[in-house]
Amino acid sequence: WIKSTVSQKNQPYLVILHSTIEKAEIKAQSILFNRSNKIRLKSKTINKQETEIIYEIQLNNQDNAFINEIALIDGITNIQCVSYNGDFNE
């Protein structure tokens, strides 16, 4: 399991998820919307085996335990949360 802490509040992160079921994508997106101050779709790539979706997010607090929650969704094959040096330009 991933240690569920981050070092800096409001720091942007990239969440990269791979799924094989559209319902899993929708469920994961719902969790991200509920746990994030801001969320933006950065990329979506679809092939015959799976879909890769990349979101840019800012967490509501310093807890990123949602990664474990999303990883347990049937159809999610991989999820990563990566520190990101970009920003949310409005």
C-alpha positions in Angstrom: 0.0 0.0 0.0 1.0 3.6 -0.6 2.0 5.8 2.4 -0.9 8.2 2.4 0.7 11.6 3.1 1.9 14.4 0.9 4.3 17.1 1.8 2.7 20.3 0.5 -0.9 21.5 0.6 -2.4 22.7 -2.7 0.5 21.3 -4.7 -0.6 19.9 -8.0 -0.4 16.2 -8.7 -1.0 14.1 -11.8 -3.2 11.1 -11.3 -2.6 8.5 -14.0 -5.1 5.6 -14.1 -5.5 2.6 -16.3 -8.9 0.9 -16.6 -10.5 -1.8 -18.6 -14.1 -0.9 -17.8 -15.8 2.5 -18.4 -17.8 2.2 -15.1 -14.5 2.0 -13.3 -13.4 5.3 -14.9 -16.6 7.0 -13.8 -16.3 5.7 -10.2 -12.6 6.8 -10.0 -13.5 10.2 -11.4 -16.2 10.6 -8.8 -13.7 9.9 -6.0 -11.3 12.4 -7.5 -13.9 15.1 -7.7 -14.9 14.5 -4.1 -11.3 14.6 -2.8 -9.9 17.5 -4.9 -10.0 21.3 -4.8 -9.5 21.4 -8.5 -9.4 18.7 -11.2 -8.6 18.9 -14.9 -8.5 16.2 -17.5 -5.1 16.3 -19.1 -5.2 13.3 -21.4 -7.2 10.3 -22.3 -5.8 7.5 -24.4 -7.8 4.5 -25.5 -6.6 1.2 -27.0 -8.3 -2.2 -27.4 -7.1 -3.4 -24.0 -7.5 -0.5 -21.7 -7.9 3.3 -21.3 -5.3 5.6 -19.7 -6.6 8.8 -18.2 -4.4 11.6 -16.7 -5.9 14.1 -14.4 -4.2 17.2 -12.8 -5.5 17.6 -9.3 -5.1 19.7 -6.1 -6.0 17.8 -3.0 -8.5 19.1 -0.4 -6.0 18.2 2.3 -2.7 16.4 2.7 -4.3 12.9 2.6 -4.0 10.9 -0.7 -5.6 7.7 0.7 -8.0 7.9 -2.3 -5.3 6.2 -4.3 -5.9 3.0 -2.3 -9.6 3.4 -2.7 -9.4 3.8 -6.4 -7.0 0.9 -6.8 -9.6 -1.4 -5.3 -12.2 -0.6 -8.0 -12.9 -3.6 -10.3 -11.6 -2.6 -13.7 -8.8 -0.3 -12.5 -5.5 -2.0 -13.5 -3.1 0.7 -12.3 -3.1 4.1 -10.6 -0.2 6.5 -9.9 -0.1 9.8 -8.1 2.9 11.9 -9.2 4.0 15.3 -7.9 3.6 17.9 -10.7 5.4 21.2 -11.1 2.8 22.7 -13.3 -0.1 24.9 -12.1 -3.7 25.5 -12.8 -3.8 28.4 -15.2 -7.3 29.6 -15.4 
